[in-house]
Amino acid sequence: MRQPAVFFGHGSPMNALGGPYGAAWRALGEAIGKPKGVVMISAHWETRGLGVTAQEKPETIHDFGNFPRELHQMQYPAPGSPALAARVSALTGAVQTQGWGLDHGTWSVLCHVWPEADVPVVQLSLNRELTARQHYDLAKALKPLRDEGIVIAGSGDFVHNLRTWKREDGAEPYAWATGFNEAVKTAFERGNHEALIDWVGLAEDAQLSVPTDEHFLPVLYIAAQQEPGEAVSFFNDRIDGGSISMTGVRIG
């Protein structure tokens, strides 16, 4: 069965412990069922050159500080898949490595999607030597995997500006954050991938929404999977703290 491609707005690592977003992630996992595996592109693994995790038992990486002990002790023992890593390597030229594991961009959402940690997961890195268009073109090489029972997933945020994030619950989103978030959704609905590749011109004040691009680039990996006319839907369509978009996208 052909598997969907999914982008997760992951927000804070604290979402692993609960909060308002887990229910939609759990519902997504129930709707998808158990795929043969997941290839995740996370905002939190940036490299020179392209890498793919290839170990049988990837480490749960706690790549953050100043969070509760409970979060630092949390484990997500999903298996890896050397076979899937080899397939990704053959498709993309990625170097297989055991030097990374599952970072919080991956496990903080997948712990809700597949809480039993029984779906194999490999991560594909963000090669910082590539342009936005090259990331998009690279992502197209992953397309055959969807017909092989593999979910292609990205984890980041449409809008990610920590400097302007407000701690209070229910903080109103900034107008620029809402405008950019809606522009990204519209581009997906129209299949306008050129607008996503050229995200700086996508909406007014785009660079307030994407001051650095590592949280936005995984969006391109999911856009690249979208076929003409293929269904697109959104979940957790909310902006947290005024300037962190939690919006997720499902293709197919």
Salt bridges, closest charged atoms under 4 A:
GLU46 OE1 - ARG128 NH1 3.13
ASP63 OD1 - HIS104 ND1 2.93
GLU116 OE1 - LYS34 NZ 3.84
ASP118 OD2 - LYS34 NZ 2.75
ASP147 OD1 - ARG2 NE 3.08
GLU148 OE2 - ARG87 NH2 2.60
ASP157 OD2 - HIS215 NE2 3.85
GLU182 OE2 - LYS185 NZ 3.19
GLU194 OE1 - ARG133 NH2 2.62
ASP213 OD1 - ARG128 NH2 2.70
GLU214 OE2 - HIS215 ND1 3.06
GLU227 OE2 - ARG2 NH2 3.85
GLU227 OE2 - LYS143 NZ 3.44
GLU230 OE2 - ARG2 NH1 3.21
GLU230 OE2 - ARG146 NH2 2.65
ASP237 OD2 - LYS185 NZ 2.41
